[in-house]
Amino acid sequence: CNHHRVGFLGLLVTLGIVFGDIGTSPLYVMKAILHTGESISESTILGALSCIIWTLTLQTTIKYVCVALRADNNGEGGILALYALLRRLKSKWIYLLAIIGASTLLADGIITPAITVTTAIEGLESISPNLPVIPITLAIITIIFFVQRFGTESIGKSFGVFMLLWFLLLGVVGAFSITSYPLILKAFNPYYAAMLLAKSPEWFLILGAVFLCTTGAEALYSDLGHCGRKNIAISWGFVKTMLILNYLGQGAWVLNHADTALAVNPFFAIMPQSMLFFAIIMATGAAIIASQALISGTFSILSEAMNLHFWPRMRIKHPTHVKGQLYIPMINFAMYIGVVLIILLFRNSSHMEAAYGLAITITMLMTTLLLGFYLHSKGVARIFTMLFMGAYCIIEAIFLTANLSKFLAGGWCTMLIGGILFLMMYVWVKAMKIRRHYISTKPLDDYYQIISDIKADKQSGETFDTPLIPRWSPSPSAGRKQAAPRRSHPAQSGETFDGPPTLERSGSEHRRAVTSLALLERARAWEWVKDPLFARGGQGSRKICVI
């Protein structure tokens, strides 16, 4: 969407494009916190909610919305766009930060569609316990990836309206649930977060689950070029309010139903029974939109990687007239296979939560380091740059430590995918450097006079012989347009071969033409094509031999 102008339409489209990932986090964050093994008590829930509120504030609001969105490359955002601003720095190793961050971000993008769609469909188990969740999830995932080839221009316009209703649903239901336990509002006090981290023996598991609430922040930065900084910043205020209300509402319900909280997903538990089916439909739609945003984001990231020579060139299609909407068939198929394997491997969302979050933590850490270089290059005072880098490196290092506890439980999967992608990018970068070492480039201006002489040369009918090129002269039918046959080398076929057409020159130009044609004569296959340099219009255009 190119609605950079601030207004209702721009804000509405921003909701549909930017906040799909972070907007579906209430589906699984509180459930993941409850399954860390920590006993359910008021101090635990208040501490966990306080961690969520301040993580959204410090990570998403301050780091990404207030700082990162200002680091744009001609309006484009994301870790690769940030690196593009720093390419001319003397630090030659800085590209490693970019490819590490990009590879882990792509790895995280594979598991996001799996966990969001699976969690939404699992809500149907409260209505029909024997419902086949996996087949339904696979069917939805298949449809999502299949429609990528046609583009999403027609349905993309409705994403904003749908996500507006989704966030309103989150906020209203959450606010209604808060009234049953008003003391839950104490979670705004960071004291409860500090006490939880200081006293709970399972703090690292809880923090690993809390981190899932901000995994969509990196995607928010990557979508900067689609909707503009002001639209994202303004709409984030609304989104953050609705998310916090829903998290607080889930916390209030958990404290009121501590005995049964582990048996159900608090997100669906706070829904009135009459609205449960509607909520499941909305959750499924939001999961589909989040998946669509991640897939489109993956195409954009790889397109940037190709332009930066981090990734091999692939065929890119533009299925619609919407600027920036890409489709890479090979990547779409690879992602589809990856998502299907993730679903079949982990089977349910609880297991997927263990694999989720570790890779994106590394991406955020790399973004912090690159932002530090960017702030320094823009002349920001060194003390402020060091404070920013130091504070966020510490915060994200803590999150990384917490998420490493998930490694054996499933985090190895995304790290394996990220490692493979990093290796591919690293090898490609090194290969391109070796290739450039053996290739010299020269300006075309140096050969302008030669090209002009060739173009201005008129056919005189003269012919000449060389030791390698048999004598050739145009046949009477040369003026008629004929098919261009492929012919075998005369030395192999034993036939008399007329050879390539001799280009008429005089003096040094003759010698250049003879040398070039002598080299071409040694090729094993001939193909006659029209040469645009010699074309004079009509059917009398000359032909040359190409390999």
C-alpha positions as CSV (number, residue, x, y, z in Angstrom):
1,C,0.0,0.0,0.0
2,N,1.4,3.4,-0.9
3,H,-0.9,5.4,1.5
4,H,1.9,7.4,3.1
5,R,-0.4,10.4,3.6
6,V,-1.7,10.5,7.2
7,G,-5.5,10.0,7.2
8,F,-8.2,7.5,8.0
9,L,-7.6,5.5,4.8
10,G,-3.8,5.4,5.4
11,L,-4.3,4.4,9.0
12,L,-6.8,1.7,8.1
13,V,-4.6,0.1,5.5
14,T,-1.6,0.3,7.9
15,L,-3.6,-1.9,10.3
16,G,-4.1,-4.5,7.7
17,I,-0.5,-4.5,6.4
18,V,1.8,-3.9,9.3
19,F,0.2,-5.3,12.5
20,G,-0.9,-8.8,11.5
21,D,2.0,-10.5,13.2
22,I,2.1,-8.6,16.5
23,G,-1.7,-8.4,16.5
24,T,-2.2,-12.2,16.7
25,S,0.2,-12.6,19.7
26,P,-2.6,-12.6,22.3
27,L,-3.6,-16.0,20.8
28,Y,-0.7,-17.8,22.4
29,V,1.4,-15.5,24.8
30,M,-0.6,-16.0,28.0
31,K,-1.1,-19.7,27.2
32,A,2.7,-20.0,26.8
33,I,3.3,-18.2,30.2
34,L,0.9,-20.6,32.0
35,H,2.7,-23.7,30.7
36,T,6.2,-22.6,31.9
37,G,5.6,-24.6,35.1
38,E,5.4,-21.6,37.5
39,S,2.5,-21.8,40.0
40,I,-0.4,-19.6,39.3
41,S,-0.6,-16.8,41.8
42,E,-1.3,-13.1,41.8
43,S,2.4,-12.1,42.0
44,T,3.2,-14.4,39.0
45,I,0.4,-13.1,36.8
46,L,1.0,-9.5,37.7
47,G,4.7,-9.9,37.1
48,A,4.2,-11.6,33.8
49,L,1.7,-8.9,32.6
50,S,4.1,-6.2,33.8
51,C,6.8,-7.8,31.7
52,I,4.5,-7.8,28.7
53,I,3.6,-4.1,29.1
54,W,7.1,-2.9,29.5
55,T,8.5,-5.2,26.7
56,L,6.0,-3.7,24.3
57,T,7.0,-0.2,25.6
58,L,10.8,-0.6,25.5
59,Q,11.2,-2.9,22.5
60,T,8.3,-2.0,20.2
61,T,7.5,1.6,21.1
62,I,10.9,3.2,21.9
63,K,13.3,1.1,19.9
64,Y,11.3,0.5,16.7
65,V,8.6,3.1,16.5
66,C,10.6,6.0,17.9
67,V,14.1,5.2,16.7
68,A,14.3,2.5,14.0
69,L,11.5,4.0,11.8
70,R,13.6,7.1,11.4
71,A,16.4,5.0,9.9
72,D,14.9,4.6,6.4
73,N,16.6,4.1,3.1
74,N,14.6,6.3,0.7
75,G,11.5,5.4,2.6
76,E,12.3,1.6,2.9
77,G,12.8,-0.1,6.2
78,G,14.1,-3.4,7.6
79,I,17.4,-4.7,8.5
80,L,18.7,-4.9,5.0
81,A,17.6,-1.4,4.2
82,L,19.4,-0.3,7.4
83,Y,22.5,-2.1,6.2
84,A,22.3,-0.3,2.8
85,L,22.7,3.0,4.6
86,L,25.9,1.7,6.2
87,R,27.6,0.0,3.2
88,R,30.1,2.8,2.7
89,L,31.5,2.6,6.2
90,K,35.1,1.4,6.6
91,S,34.0,-1.7,8.7
92,K,34.0,-4.4,6.0
93,W,32.6,-7.0,8.4
94,I,29.4,-5.1,9.0
95,Y,27.6,-7.1,6.3
96,L,27.8,-10.2,8.6
97,L,25.4,-8.5,11.0
98,A,23.0,-7.9,8.1
99,I,23.0,-11.5,6.7
100,I,22.8,-13.0,10.3
101,G,19.7,-10.8,11.0
102,A,18.1,-11.4,7.6
103,S,18.6,-15.2,7.8
104,T,17.1,-15.5,11.3
105,L,14.2,-13.2,10.3
106,L,13.4,-15.4,7.3
107,A,13.6,-18.5,9.5
108,D,11.2,-17.0,12.0
109,G,8.8,-16.2,9.0
110,I,8.5,-19.9,8.3
111,I,7.1,-20.8,11.8
112,T,4.8,-17.8,12.2
113,P,2.1,-18.9,9.7
114,A,2.2,-22.4,11.3
115,I,1.7,-21.2,14.9
116,T,-0.9,-18.5,14.2
117,V,-3.2,-20.6,12.1
118,T,-2.8,-23.7,14.3
119,T,-3.7,-21.7,17.5
120,A,-6.7,-20.2,15.8
121,I,-8.1,-23.6,14.6
122,E,-7.4,-25.1,18.0
123,G,-10.1,-22.8,19.4
124,L,-12.6,-25.0,17.6
125,E,-11.7,-27.8,20.0
126,S,-13.7,-26.1,22.7
127,I,-16.8,-26.5,20.5
128,S,-15.9,-29.9,19.0
129,P,-13.2,-31.8,20.9
130,N,-12.7,-34.4,18.2
131,L,-12.2,-31.9,15.4
132,P,-9.2,-32.8,13.1
133,V,-7.1,-29.7,13.7
134,I,-4.1,-30.7,11.6
135,P,-5.9,-31.4,8.3
136,I,-7.9,-28.1,8.6
137,T,-4.7,-26.2,9.3
138,L,-2.9,-27.7,6.4
139,A,-5.8,-26.9,4.1
140,I,-5.8,-23.3,5.1
141,I,-2.0,-23.0,4.7
142,T,-2.2,-24.6,1.3
143,I,-4.8,-22.0,0.2
144,I,-2.7,-19.1,1.5
145,F,0.3,-20.1,-0.4
146,F,-1.6,-21.1,-3.6
147,V,-3.3,-17.7,-3.9
148,Q,0.1,-15.9,-3.8
149,R,0.6,-16.3,-7.5
150,F,-2.5,-14.3,-8.2
151,G,-1.6,-11.4,-5.8
152,T,-3.8,-10.0,-3.1
153,E,-4.8,-6.7,-4.6
154,S,-8.5,-7.5,-4.6
155,I,-8.7,-8.9,-1.0
156,G,-5.9,-6.7,0.4
157,K,-8.2,-3.7,0.5
158,S,-10.4,-5.4,3.1
159,F,-7.5,-6.4,5.4
160,G,-7.6,-3.0,7.1
161,V,-11.3,-3.2,7.9
162,F,-11.0,-6.7,9.2
163,M,-8.0,-5.9,11.4
164,L,-9.8,-2.9,12.8
165,L,-12.6,-5.1,13.9
166,W,-10.1,-7.6,15.3
167,F,-8.4,-5.1,17.5
168,L,-11.7,-3.7,18.6
169,L,-12.7,-7.2,19.6
170,L,-9.5,-7.7,21.5
171,G,-9.9,-4.4,23.4
172,V,-13.6,-4.6,24.2
173,V,-13.5,-8.2,25.4
174,G,-10.4,-7.6,27.4
175,A,-11.8,-4.4,29.1
176,F,-15.0,-6.4,30.0
177,S,-12.9,-9.1,31.6
178,I,-10.8,-6.6,33.6
179,T,-14.0,-5.5,35.5
180,S,-14.0,-9.0,37.2
181,Y,-10.6,-8.3,38.7
182,P,-9.7,-4.6,38.7
183,L,-6.5,-5.1,40.8
184,I,-5.0,-6.5,37.6
185,L,-4.3,-2.9,36.6
186,K,-1.4,-2.9,39.1
187,A,0.6,-4.7,36.4
188,F,1.5,-1.3,34.9
189,N,3.9,-0.9,37.8
190,P,7.3,-2.3,36.7
191,Y,8.0,-3.3,40.3
192,Y,6.0,-6.5,39.8
193,A,8.1,-7.4,36.7
194,A,11.4,-6.8,38.7
195,M,10.1,-8.9,41.6
196,L,9.2,-11.8,39.3
197,L,12.6,-11.8,37.6
198,A,14.4,-11.6,40.9
199,K,12.5,-14.2,42.9
200,S,11.0,-16.7,40.4
201,P,13.1,-19.8,39.7
202,E,11.4,-20.1,36.3
203,W,12.0,-16.5,35.3
204,F,13.9,-17.4,32.1
205,L,11.1,-19.6,30.9
206,I,8.5,-16.9,31.7
207,L,10.6,-14.3,29.9
208,G,11.0,-16.5,26.9
209,A,7.2,-16.7,26.7
210,V,6.8,-13.0,27.3
211,F,9.1,-12.2,24.4
212,L,6.5,-13.7,22.0
213,C,4.4,-10.5,22.5
214,T,6.9,-8.4,20.6
215,T,8.1,-10.7,17.8
216,G,6.2,-8.7,15.2
217,A,8.2,-5.6,15.9
218,E,10.8,-6.4,13.3
219,A,8.1,-7.0,10.7
220,L,6.7,-3.6,11.7
221,Y,10.1,-2.0,10.7
222,S,10.3,-4.0,7.5
223,D,6.9,-2.6,6.4
224,L,8.0,1.0,6.7
225,G,8.1,1.4,2.9
226,H,4.6,0.3,2.5
227,C,2.7,2.7,4.7
228,G,5.1,5.4,6.0
229,R,6.5,6.3,9.5
230,K,3.6,8.6,10.7
231,N,0.9,6.1,9.8
232,I,2.7,3.3,11.6
233,A,3.4,5.5,14.7
234,I,-0.1,6.8,15.0
235,S,-1.8,3.4,14.5
236,W,0.6,1.7,16.9
237,G,-0.9,3.8,19.7
238,F,-4.3,2.3,19.0
239,V,-2.9,-1.3,18.5
240,K,-0.9,-1.2,21.7
241,T,-3.9,-0.1,23.8
242,M,-6.1,-2.9,22.5
243,L,-3.3,-5.5,23.0
244,I,-2.7,-4.5,26.6
245,L,-6.4,-4.4,27.4
246,N,-6.7,-8.0,26.1
247,Y,-3.6,-9.2,28.0
248,L,-4.9,-7.7,31.2
249,G,-8.3,-9.3,30.5
250,Q,-6.7,-12.7,30.1
251,G,-4.8,-12.2,33.3
252,A,-7.9,-11.3,35.2
253,W,-9.7,-14.4,34.0
254,V,-6.7,-16.6,35.0
255,L,-6.7,-15.2,38.6
256,N,-10.4,-15.9,38.8
257,H,-10.1,-19.4,37.4
258,A,-6.7,-20.5,38.7
259,D,-7.9,-24.2,39.0
260,T,-8.9,-24.6,35.4
261,A,-6.6,-22.1,33.7
262,L,-4.1,-24.7,32.4
263,A,-6.8,-26.7,30.6
264,V,-7.9,-24.0,28.2
265,N,-6.5,-21.1,26.2
266,P,-7.3,-17.9,28.1
267,F,-7.8,-16.0,24.9
268,F,-10.9,-18.0,24.0
269,A,-11.9,-18.4,27.7
270,I,-12.6,-14.7,28.1
271,M,-15.0,-14.7,25.2
272,P,-18.7,-14.9,26.0
273,Q,-20.0,-18.3,25.0
274,S,-22.4,-16.7,22.5
275,M,-19.4,-15.0,20.7
276,L,-17.0,-18.0,20.8
277,F,-17.6,-19.2,17.2
278,F,-17.4,-15.6,15.9
279,A,-14.2,-15.1,17.8
280,I,-12.7,-18.3,16.3
281,I,-13.6,-17.1,12.8
282,M,-12.0,-13.7,13.5
283,A,-8.9,-15.3,15.0
284,T,-8.6,-17.5,11.9
285,G,-8.9,-14.5,9.6
286,A,-6.4,-12.5,11.6
287,A,-4.0,-15.5,11.4
288,I,-4.4,-15.6,7.6
289,I,-3.7,-11.9,7.3
290,A,-0.6,-12.3,9.6
291,S,0.6,-15.2,7.4
292,Q,0.1,-13.2,4.3
293,A,2.1,-10.3,5.7
294,L,4.9,-12.6,6.6
295,I,5.0,-14.2,3.2
296,S,4.9,-10.9,1.4
297,G,7.6,-9.6,3.7
298,T,9.8,-12.6,2.9
299,F,9.5,-11.8,-0.8
300,S,10.5,-8.2,-0.1
301,I,13.5,-9.2,2.0
302,L,14.8,-11.6,-0.6
303,S,14.4,-9.0,-3.3
304,E,16.5,-6.6,-1.3
305,A,19.0,-9.4,-0.6
306,M,19.3,-9.9,-4.4
307,N,19.9,-6.2,-5.0
308,L,22.6,-6.2,-2.3
309,H,24.2,-9.4,-3.8
310,F,23.4,-11.4,-0.7
311,W,21.2,-13.9,-2.6
312,P,21.3,-15.5,-6.1
313,R,19.1,-13.9,-8.7
314,M,15.6,-15.6,-9.0
315,R,12.6,-15.0,-11.2
316,I,10.4,-12.4,-9.6
317,K,6.9,-11.8,-10.8
318,H,4.5,-8.9,-10.2
319,P,1.1,-10.4,-10.0
320,T,-0.8,-7.1,-9.6
321,H,-0.4,-3.5,-10.4
322,V,0.3,-2.6,-6.7
323,K,3.8,-1.2,-6.3
324,G,6.0,-3.4,-4.3
325,Q,3.9,-6.5,-4.4
326,L,6.2,-9.4,-5.4
327,Y,5.9,-13.1,-6.0
328,I,8.9,-15.4,-6.1
329,P,7.6,-18.9,-7.2
330,M,10.6,-20.9,-5.9
331,I,10.6,-19.2,-2.5
332,N,6.8,-19.5,-2.2
333,F,7.1,-23.3,-2.8
334,A,10.0,-23.6,-0.4
335,M,8.2,-21.7,2.3
336,Y,5.1,-23.9,1.8
337,I,7.1,-27.1,2.3
338,G,8.8,-25.6,5.4
339,V,5.5,-24.6,7.0
340,V,3.9,-28.0,6.3
341,L,6.9,-29.8,7.8
342,I,6.7,-27.6,10.9
343,I,3.0,-28.4,11.4
344,L,3.6,-32.1,10.9
345,L,6.6,-32.1,13.2
346,F,5.2,-30.2,16.2
347,R,1.6,-31.2,15.8
348,N,0.1,-28.5,18.1
349,S,0.7,-24.8,19.0
350,S,2.1,-25.6,22.5
351,H,5.1,-27.4,20.9
352,M,5.5,-24.7,18.3
353,E,5.8,-22.0,21.0
354,A,9.0,-23.7,22.0
355,A,10.4,-23.2,18.5
356,Y,9.2,-19.7,18.2
357,G,11.1,-16.6,19.3
358,L,14.7,-17.7,19.5
359,A,15.6,-16.8,15.9
360,I,13.9,-13.4,16.0
361,T,15.8,-12.5,19.2
362,I,19.0,-12.7,17.2
363,T,17.5,-10.5,14.4
364,M,16.6,-7.8,17.0
365,L,20.1,-7.9,18.5
366,M,21.7,-7.5,15.0
367,T,19.3,-4.6,14.3
368,T,20.4,-2.9,17.6
369,L,24.0,-3.1,16.6
370,L,23.3,-1.7,13.1
371,L,21.2,1.1,14.6
372,G,24.2,2.0,16.8
373,F,26.4,2.3,13.7
374,Y,23.7,4.4,12.0
375,L,23.3,6.8,15.0
376,H,27.0,7.2,15.1
377,S,27.2,7.9,11.3
378,K,24.5,10.6,11.7
379,G,26.5,12.5,14.3
380,V,24.5,11.6,17.4
381,A,26.5,12.2,20.5
382,R,28.7,9.1,21.3
383,I,27.4,8.9,24.9
384,F,23.7,8.6,23.7
385,T,24.7,6.1,21.1
386,M,26.6,4.0,23.6
387,L,23.7,4.2,26.1
388,F,21.2,3.1,23.4
389,M,23.4,0.2,22.3
390,G,24.3,-0.8,25.8
391,A,20.8,-0.8,27.1
392,Y,19.2,-2.7,24.3
393,C,22.1,-5.2,23.9
394,I,21.6,-6.0,27.6
395,I,17.8,-6.4,27.3
396,E,18.0,-8.5,24.2
397,A,20.9,-10.6,25.5
398,I,18.6,-11.4,28.5
399,F,15.8,-12.4,26.1
400,L,18.3,-14.4,24.1
401,T,19.4,-16.3,27.2
402,A,15.8,-16.9,28.2
403,N,15.0,-18.2,24.7
404,L,18.0,-20.5,24.6
405,S,16.2,-22.6,27.2
406,K,13.8,-23.5,24.3
407,F,16.6,-24.9,22.1
408,L,16.2,-28.6,22.8
409,A,12.4,-28.3,23.0
410,G,12.1,-26.9,19.4
411,G,14.3,-23.8,19.1
412,W,16.8,-25.9,17.2
413,C,14.5,-26.0,14.2
414,T,14.4,-22.3,13.5
415,M,18.1,-22.1,14.3
416,L,18.8,-24.8,11.8
417,I,16.8,-23.1,9.1
418,G,18.5,-19.8,9.9
419,G,21.9,-21.4,9.9
420,I,21.3,-22.9,6.4
421,L,20.1,-19.5,5.1
422,F,23.1,-17.7,6.6
423,L,25.5,-20.2,5.1
424,M,23.9,-19.7,1.7
425,M,24.2,-15.9,1.9
426,Y,27.7,-16.0,3.3
427,V,28.9,-18.4,0.5
428,W,27.2,-16.2,-2.1
429,V,28.8,-13.0,-0.9
430,K,32.3,-14.7,-0.9
431,A,31.7,-16.1,-4.3
432,M,30.7,-12.7,-5.7
433,K,33.9,-11.2,-4.2
434,I,36.0,-13.9,-5.9
435,R,34.2,-13.3,-9.2
436,R,34.7,-9.6,-9.1
437,H,38.4,-10.2,-8.4
438,Y,38.8,-11.8,-11.8
439,I,36.6,-9.5,-13.8
440,S,37.6,-6.0,-15.0
441,T,35.1,-3.5,-16.2
442,K,35.8,-0.7,-18.6
443,P,33.6,2.3,-19.5
444,L,31.7,2.0,-22.7
445,D,32.8,5.5,-23.7
446,D,36.2,4.2,-24.6
447,Y,34.7,2.1,-27.4
448,Y,32.2,4.7,-28.6
449,Q,34.2,5.6,-31.7
450,I,34.6,1.9,-32.7
451,I,30.8,1.3,-32.3
452,S,30.0,4.4,-34.2
453,D,32.3,3.3,-37.1
454,I,30.7,-0.1,-37.2
455,K,27.2,1.4,-37.2
456,A,28.1,3.8,-40.0
457,D,29.9,1.2,-42.1
458,K,28.1,0.6,-45.4
459,Q,28.0,-2.7,-47.2
460,S,30.5,-2.5,-50.1
461,G,30.1,-6.1,-51.3
462,E,33.8,-6.8,-50.7
463,T,34.9,-10.0,-49.2
464,F,38.2,-11.3,-47.7
465,D,39.7,-14.5,-46.6
466,T,41.4,-15.5,-43.3
467,P,43.1,-18.8,-42.4
468,L,40.2,-19.7,-40.1
469,I,37.2,-18.2,-41.8
470,P,36.1,-19.6,-45.2
471,R,35.3,-17.1,-47.9
472,W,31.7,-15.9,-47.7
473,S,29.6,-13.7,-49.9
474,P,25.9,-12.9,-49.6
475,S,23.5,-15.0,-51.6
476,P,20.8,-13.5,-53.9
477,S,18.2,-14.4,-51.3
478,A,20.0,-12.7,-48.4
479,G,17.6,-9.9,-48.6
480,R,14.6,-12.1,-47.8
481,K,13.8,-12.8,-44.1
482,Q,14.5,-16.4,-43.3
483,A,14.5,-18.6,-40.3
484,A,17.8,-18.7,-38.3
485,P,19.0,-22.3,-38.4
486,R,21.6,-23.7,-36.0
487,R,24.4,-25.4,-37.9
488,S,27.2,-27.7,-36.7
489,H,30.8,-26.8,-37.1
490,P,32.1,-27.9,-40.5
491,A,35.0,-29.7,-39.0
492,Q,32.6,-32.0,-37.2
493,S,30.0,-32.5,-39.9
494,G,32.3,-32.8,-42.9
495,E,30.1,-30.5,-44.9
496,T,31.0,-27.4,-46.9
497,F,30.1,-24.5,-44.6
498,D,29.8,-21.0,-45.7
499,G,31.0,-19.7,-42.3
500,P,29.9,-16.5,-40.6
501,P,29.3,-13.4,-42.7
502,T,32.5,-11.3,-43.2
503,L,32.1,-7.8,-41.8
504,E,33.6,-5.3,-44.3
505,R,36.2,-2.9,-42.7
506,S,39.3,-1.2,-43.7
507,G,42.7,-1.1,-42.0
508,S,42.7,-1.7,-38.2
509,E,38.9,-2.2,-38.2
510,H,39.4,-5.1,-40.6
511,R,41.9,-6.7,-38.3
512,R,39.6,-6.3,-35.3
513,A,36.7,-7.9,-37.2
514,V,38.9,-10.7,-38.5
515,T,40.2,-11.5,-35.0
516,S,36.7,-11.5,-33.4
517,L,35.3,-13.7,-36.1
518,A,38.3,-16.1,-36.0
519,L,37.6,-16.7,-32.3
520,L,33.9,-17.2,-33.0
521,E,34.8,-19.7,-35.7
522,R,36.2,-22.0,-33.1
523,A,32.9,-22.4,-31.4
524,R,31.0,-25.7,-31.9
525,A,27.6,-24.2,-32.7
526,W,26.4,-21.3,-34.8
527,E,23.3,-19.2,-34.5
528,W,22.4,-16.5,-36.9
529,V,20.7,-13.5,-35.4
530,K,20.1,-9.9,-36.3
531,D,22.6,-7.5,-34.8
532,P,21.0,-4.3,-33.6
533,L,24.3,-2.4,-34.1
534,F,24.2,-3.2,-37.9
535,A,20.4,-3.0,-38.4
536,R,19.5,-0.3,-40.9
537,G,15.8,-1.2,-40.9
538,G,13.8,-3.4,-43.2
539,Q,14.9,-6.8,-44.5
540,G,18.5,-5.8,-45.4
541,S,19.8,-6.0,-41.9
542,R,23.1,-7.8,-41.5
543,K,23.6,-10.9,-39.4
544,I,26.4,-11.9,-37.1
545,C,27.4,-15.2,-35.4
546,V,26.9,-15.5,-31.6
547,I,27.8,-18.3,-29.2
